[in-house]
Amino acid sequence: MSEKQQTKLKIIDTALEEIEQQGFENLSLRKLASNCGLTTGAFYRHFANKNDLFMVLMLKLSATLTSGVGQKNIHSISPRKELLFLGENIFTLFSEKKNLVDFLFFNPVAQSIYAKNEKIQDTFPLLKTVHQLIIEIIDRETLDLDPTTTFIQVWSFLQGYMLLVRNGVTQFDTELLADTLNSLLLKKGM
C-alpha cells in the first residue's frame, strides 16, 4: 500500500472515530487534518471537500453493515430472514454507535443520495442490498408487489423507527421489526 493510500485510510478511520465521538455535525476538517498530522491543504489532496469525504465514509459504513448478508451457502437463510437480520444489525450498531448510524442515515450527503436516481443509490451496498433482498422476496414468494414502492415503504419504516428509538419515544423491539417487515411484504389483498 502506497503512502498516499495509507494517509487516505488514516483520514477515513480518524473521521469515523471523530464522528462516533462527537457527531457528524461537529466534524471540523481543519481539526481532522491536524489529528491526522496533516495540513488542511494536504487533506484536500485526498478529498475534494467535506461532501467527498462523507461519500467515502458512507460507502465504508454501508459495506460494513452488509458484509455478511447475501453470502449464499448450503444452509443459506431466506431473503426475508436476511432482511430482518440486516435490520437487526442496523439497530445493534445504532445502540452501540449512535453517531455513526445518525451519520449514515441522516447527514446532508446521505439525504441527497436517497433522493437521486437508482443508479447512484446502487453504489451504496446498504441500499443495494435492501433493494435486492426485497426483489428476491417478491420473486421467491411470487408476491404481487412493486419492488420500488416496497423498498420505499421498508426504508421509510427503518428510518422512522430509528428516529423514534433515537429520540427516546420507544425502544427497539425485534418482534416489532419482524412483524412490520412481514406486514410490508404480504401479497396484496391479504
C-alpha positions as YAML, in Angstrom:
chain: A
units: angstrom
residues:
- id: 1
  name: MET
  ca: [0.00, 0.00, 0.00]
- id: 2
  name: SER
  ca: [1.38, 3.37, -1.00]
- id: 3
  name: GLU
  ca: [1.93, 6.19, 1.46]
- id: 4
  name: LYS
  ca: [-0.87, 8.15, -0.21]
- id: 5
  name: GLN
  ca: [-3.29, 5.23, 0.28]
- id: 6
  name: GLN
  ca: [-2.19, 4.85, 3.92]
- id: 7
  name: THR
  ca: [-2.79, 8.55, 4.55]
- id: 8
  name: LYS
  ca: [-6.24, 8.37, 2.96]
- id: 9
  name: LEU
  ca: [-7.13, 5.37, 5.14]
- id: 10
  name: LYS
  ca: [-5.88, 7.23, 8.22]
- id: 11
  name: ILE
  ca: [-8.14, 10.17, 7.34]
- id: 12
  name: ILE
  ca: [-11.12, 7.84, 6.89]
- id: 13
  name: ASP
  ca: [-10.52, 5.96, 10.14]
- id: 14
  name: THR
  ca: [-9.90, 9.16, 12.11]
- id: 15
  name: ALA
  ca: [-13.01, 10.80, 10.64]
- id: 16
  name: LEU
  ca: [-15.14, 7.80, 11.63]
- id: 17
  name: GLU
  ca: [-13.71, 7.92, 15.17]
- id: 18
  name: GLU
  ca: [-14.43, 11.63, 15.44]
- id: 19
  name: ILE
  ca: [-17.96, 11.22, 14.10]
- id: 20
  name: GLU
  ca: [-18.55, 8.37, 16.55]
- id: 21
  name: GLN
  ca: [-17.34, 10.52, 19.46]
- id: 22
  name: GLN
  ca: [-18.90, 13.89, 18.65]
- id: 23
  name: GLY
  ca: [-21.34, 13.50, 15.75]
- id: 24
  name: PHE
  ca: [-21.02, 14.43, 12.10]
- id: 25
  name: GLU
  ca: [-22.34, 17.96, 12.70]
- id: 26
  name: ASN
  ca: [-19.24, 18.75, 14.75]
- id: 27
  name: LEU
  ca: [-16.66, 17.32, 12.36]
- id: 28
  name: SER
  ca: [-14.11, 20.02, 11.50]
- id: 29
  name: LEU
  ca: [-11.88, 19.36, 8.52]
- id: 30
  name: ARG
  ca: [-9.17, 21.55, 9.99]
- id: 31
  name: LYS
  ca: [-9.20, 19.59, 13.27]
- id: 32
  name: LEU
  ca: [-9.42, 16.27, 11.38]
- id: 33
  name: ALA
  ca: [-6.39, 17.16, 9.27]
- id: 34
  name: SER
  ca: [-4.48, 18.18, 12.37]
- id: 35
  name: ASN
  ca: [-5.39, 14.93, 14.17]
- id: 36
  name: CYS
  ca: [-4.02, 13.05, 11.16]
- id: 37
  name: GLY
  ca: [-0.78, 15.06, 11.22]
- id: 38
  name: LEU
  ca: [-1.70, 16.90, 8.02]
- id: 39
  name: THR
  ca: [-2.23, 20.46, 6.95]
- id: 40
  name: THR
  ca: [-5.62, 21.41, 5.58]
- id: 41
  name: GLY
  ca: [-4.03, 21.68, 2.14]
- id: 42
  name: ALA
  ca: [-2.67, 18.13, 2.42]
- id: 43
  name: PHE
  ca: [-6.15, 16.91, 3.35]
- id: 44
  name: TYR
  ca: [-7.53, 18.39, 0.11]
- id: 45
  name: ARG
  ca: [-5.07, 16.27, -1.90]
- id: 46
  name: HIS
  ca: [-7.11, 13.27, -0.75]
- id: 47
  name: PHE
  ca: [-10.67, 14.64, -0.69]
- id: 48
  name: ALA
  ca: [-12.14, 17.47, -2.74]
- id: 49
  name: ASN
  ca: [-14.35, 18.66, 0.13]
- id: 50
  name: LYS
  ca: [-16.38, 17.51, 3.12]
- id: 51
  name: ASN
  ca: [-19.09, 16.03, 0.90]
- id: 52
  name: ASP
  ca: [-16.48, 13.91, -0.89]
- id: 53
  name: LEU
  ca: [-15.21, 12.63, 2.47]
- id: 54
  name: PHE
  ca: [-18.77, 11.96, 3.65]
- id: 55
  name: MET
  ca: [-19.48, 9.94, 0.49]
- id: 56
  name: VAL
  ca: [-16.45, 7.70, 1.12]
- id: 57
  name: LEU
  ca: [-17.35, 7.30, 4.80]
- id: 58
  name: MET
  ca: [-20.93, 6.36, 3.91]
- id: 59
  name: LEU
  ca: [-19.69, 3.73, 1.45]
- id: 60
  name: LYS
  ca: [-17.43, 2.22, 4.10]
- id: 61
  name: LEU
  ca: [-20.15, 2.09, 6.77]
- id: 62
  name: SER
  ca: [-22.69, 0.78, 4.27]
- id: 63
  name: ALA
  ca: [-20.32, -2.01, 3.21]
- id: 64
  name: THR
  ca: [-19.61, -2.90, 6.84]
- id: 65
  name: LEU
  ca: [-23.31, -3.28, 7.64]
- id: 66
  name: THR
  ca: [-23.96, -5.53, 4.66]
- id: 67
  name: SER
  ca: [-20.78, -7.61, 4.79]
- id: 68
  name: GLY
  ca: [-22.47, -10.83, 5.98]
- id: 69
  name: VAL
  ca: [-25.69, -10.52, 4.02]
- id: 70
  name: GLY
  ca: [-26.24, -12.32, 0.74]
- id: 71
  name: GLN
  ca: [-23.34, -14.70, 1.04]
- id: 72
  name: LYS
  ca: [-25.26, -17.77, -0.03]
- id: 73
  name: ASN
  ca: [-24.20, -21.23, 1.12]
- id: 74
  name: ILE
  ca: [-25.76, -24.64, 1.50]
- id: 75
  name: HIS
  ca: [-27.54, -23.61, 4.69]
- id: 76
  name: SER
  ca: [-28.50, -20.14, 3.49]
- id: 77
  name: ILE
  ca: [-31.38, -18.38, 5.11]
- id: 78
  name: SER
  ca: [-34.31, -16.95, 3.22]
- id: 79
  name: PRO
  ca: [-34.14, -13.39, 1.83]
- id: 80
  name: ARG
  ca: [-36.91, -12.46, 4.28]
- id: 81
  name: LYS
  ca: [-34.78, -13.59, 7.23]
- id: 82
  name: GLU
  ca: [-31.73, -11.87, 5.73]
- id: 83
  name: LEU
  ca: [-33.68, -8.60, 5.57]
- id: 84
  name: LEU
  ca: [-34.65, -8.98, 9.22]
- id: 85
  name: PHE
  ca: [-31.05, -9.84, 10.11]
- id: 86
  name: LEU
  ca: [-29.86, -6.71, 8.31]
- id: 87
  name: GLY
  ca: [-32.44, -4.59, 10.15]
- id: 88
  name: GLU
  ca: [-31.30, -6.06, 13.46]
- id: 89
  name: ASN
  ca: [-27.66, -5.32, 12.55]
- id: 90
  name: ILE
  ca: [-28.53, -1.68, 11.85]
- id: 91
  name: PHE
  ca: [-30.26, -1.34, 15.22]
- id: 92
  name: THR
  ca: [-27.41, -3.16, 17.01]
- id: 93
  name: LEU
  ca: [-24.89, -0.78, 15.51]
- id: 94
  name: PHE
  ca: [-27.23, 2.10, 16.37]
- id: 95
  name: SER
  ca: [-27.36, 1.05, 20.03]
- id: 96
  name: GLU
  ca: [-23.56, 0.76, 20.17]
- id: 97
  name: LYS
  ca: [-22.52, 3.64, 17.90]
- id: 98
  name: LYS
  ca: [-25.47, 6.01, 17.59]
- id: 99
  name: ASN
  ca: [-23.49, 8.83, 15.97]
- id: 100
  name: LEU
  ca: [-22.24, 6.58, 13.15]
- id: 101
  name: VAL
  ca: [-25.75, 5.43, 12.28]
- id: 102
  name: ASP
  ca: [-27.03, 9.01, 12.54]
- id: 103
  name: PHE
  ca: [-24.30, 9.94, 10.09]
- id: 104
  name: LEU
  ca: [-25.09, 7.07, 7.70]
- id: 105
  name: PHE
  ca: [-28.82, 7.80, 7.54]
- id: 106
  name: PHE
  ca: [-29.22, 11.47, 8.28]
- id: 107
  name: ASN
  ca: [-26.23, 13.52, 7.09]
- id: 108
  name: PRO
  ca: [-26.94, 16.00, 4.26]
- id: 109
  name: VAL
  ca: [-24.99, 13.97, 1.69]
- id: 110
  name: ALA
  ca: [-27.00, 10.85, 2.58]
- id: 111
  name: GLN
  ca: [-30.24, 12.71, 2.13]
- id: 112
  name: SER
  ca: [-29.17, 13.86, -1.34]
- id: 113
  name: ILE
  ca: [-28.16, 10.30, -2.31]
- id: 114
  name: TYR
  ca: [-31.50, 8.87, -1.20]
- id: 115
  name: ALA
  ca: [-33.26, 11.46, -3.35]
- id: 116
  name: LYS
  ca: [-31.27, 10.66, -6.50]
- id: 117
  name: ASN
  ca: [-31.80, 8.01, -9.11]
- id: 118
  name: GLU
  ca: [-31.36, 4.26, -8.62]
- id: 119
  name: LYS
  ca: [-28.02, 4.22, -10.44]
- id: 120
  name: ILE
  ca: [-26.40, 6.35, -7.72]
- id: 121
  name: GLN
  ca: [-28.22, 4.51, -4.96]
- id: 122
  name: ASP
  ca: [-26.90, 1.19, -6.26]
- id: 123
  name: THR
  ca: [-23.34, 2.27, -5.46]
- id: 124
  name: PHE
  ca: [-24.21, 2.08, -1.75]
- id: 125
  name: PRO
  ca: [-24.13, -1.52, -0.50]
- id: 126
  name: LEU
  ca: [-26.81, -0.99, 2.16]
- id: 127
  name: LEU
  ca: [-29.35, 0.48, -0.27]
- id: 128
  name: LYS
  ca: [-28.46, -2.04, -2.96]
- id: 129
  name: THR
  ca: [-28.73, -4.97, -0.55]
- id: 130
  name: VAL
  ca: [-32.13, -3.89, 0.77]
- id: 131
  name: HIS
  ca: [-33.34, -3.47, -2.86]
- id: 132
  name: GLN
  ca: [-32.00, -6.91, -3.83]
- id: 133
  name: LEU
  ca: [-33.50, -8.65, -0.80]
- id: 134
  name: ILE
  ca: [-36.91, -7.12, -1.50]
- id: 135
  name: ILE
  ca: [-36.74, -8.22, -5.14]
- id: 136
  name: GLU
  ca: [-35.71, -11.75, -4.05]
- id: 137
  name: ILE
  ca: [-38.58, -11.94, -1.55]
- id: 138
  name: ILE
  ca: [-41.11, -10.76, -4.15]
- id: 139
  name: ASP
  ca: [-39.78, -13.21, -6.76]
- id: 140
  name: ARG
  ca: [-39.34, -16.21, -4.48]
- id: 141
  name: GLU
  ca: [-42.74, -15.80, -2.82]
- id: 142
  name: THR
  ca: [-44.46, -14.60, -6.02]
- id: 143
  name: LEU
  ca: [-45.82, -11.53, -4.29]
- id: 144
  name: ASP
  ca: [-47.85, -9.02, -6.24]
- id: 145
  name: LEU
  ca: [-45.79, -6.05, -5.04]
- id: 146
  name: ASP
  ca: [-43.90, -3.31, -6.81]
- id: 147
  name: PRO
  ca: [-40.22, -3.56, -5.73]
- id: 148
  name: THR
  ca: [-39.64, 0.20, -5.79]
- id: 149
  name: THR
  ca: [-42.73, 1.04, -3.75]
- id: 150
  name: THR
  ca: [-41.96, -1.76, -1.30]
- id: 151
  name: PHE
  ca: [-38.38, -0.54, -0.93]
- id: 152
  name: ILE
  ca: [-39.62, 2.98, -0.13]
- id: 153
  name: GLN
  ca: [-42.02, 1.57, 2.47]
- id: 154
  name: VAL
  ca: [-39.35, -0.60, 4.12]
- id: 155
  name: TRP
  ca: [-36.71, 2.14, 4.03]
- id: 156
  name: SER
  ca: [-39.16, 4.70, 5.42]
- id: 157
  name: PHE
  ca: [-40.11, 2.37, 8.23]
- id: 158
  name: LEU
  ca: [-36.46, 1.71, 9.15]
- id: 159
  name: GLN
  ca: [-35.61, 5.41, 9.20]
- id: 160
  name: GLY
  ca: [-38.77, 6.40, 11.05]
- id: 161
  name: TYR
  ca: [-38.38, 3.63, 13.62]
- id: 162
  name: MET
  ca: [-34.75, 4.62, 14.11]
- id: 163
  name: LEU
  ca: [-35.77, 8.23, 14.74]
- id: 164
  name: LEU
  ca: [-38.34, 7.12, 17.32]
- id: 165
  name: VAL
  ca: [-35.74, 4.99, 19.11]
- id: 166
  name: ARG
  ca: [-33.11, 7.74, 18.80]
- id: 167
  name: ASN
  ca: [-35.44, 10.33, 20.35]
- id: 168
  name: GLY
  ca: [-36.42, 8.05, 23.23]
- id: 169
  name: VAL
  ca: [-40.05, 7.67, 22.12]
- id: 170
  name: THR
  ca: [-39.73, 3.87, 22.12]
- id: 171
  name: GLN
  ca: [-37.17, 1.12, 22.48]
- id: 172
  name: PHE
  ca: [-36.03, -1.25, 19.76]
- id: 173
  name: ASP
  ca: [-38.06, -4.45, 19.62]
- id: 174
  name: THR
  ca: [-37.03, -7.28, 17.29]
- id: 175
  name: GLU
  ca: [-40.59, -8.62, 17.17]
- id: 176
  name: LEU
  ca: [-41.96, -5.24, 16.09]
- id: 177
  name: LEU
  ca: [-39.29, -5.06, 13.37]
- id: 178
  name: ALA
  ca: [-40.12, -8.57, 12.15]
- id: 179
  name: ASP
  ca: [-43.89, -8.01, 12.28]
- id: 180
  name: THR
  ca: [-43.66, -4.71, 10.39]
- id: 181
  name: LEU
  ca: [-41.33, -6.08, 7.71]
- id: 182
  name: ASN
  ca: [-43.62, -9.09, 7.29]
- id: 183
  name: SER
  ca: [-46.70, -6.87, 7.01]
- id: 184
  name: LEU
  ca: [-44.99, -4.75, 4.34]
- id: 185
  name: LEU
  ca: [-44.12, -7.92, 2.41]
- id: 186
  name: LEU
  ca: [-47.51, -9.60, 2.08]
- id: 187
  name: LYS
  ca: [-49.47, -10.40, -1.04]
- id: 188
  name: LYS
  ca: [-51.85, -7.58, -1.91]
- id: 189
  name: GLY
  ca: [-55.36, -8.09, -0.65]
- id: 190
  name: MET
  ca: [-54.31, -10.30, 2.28]
...
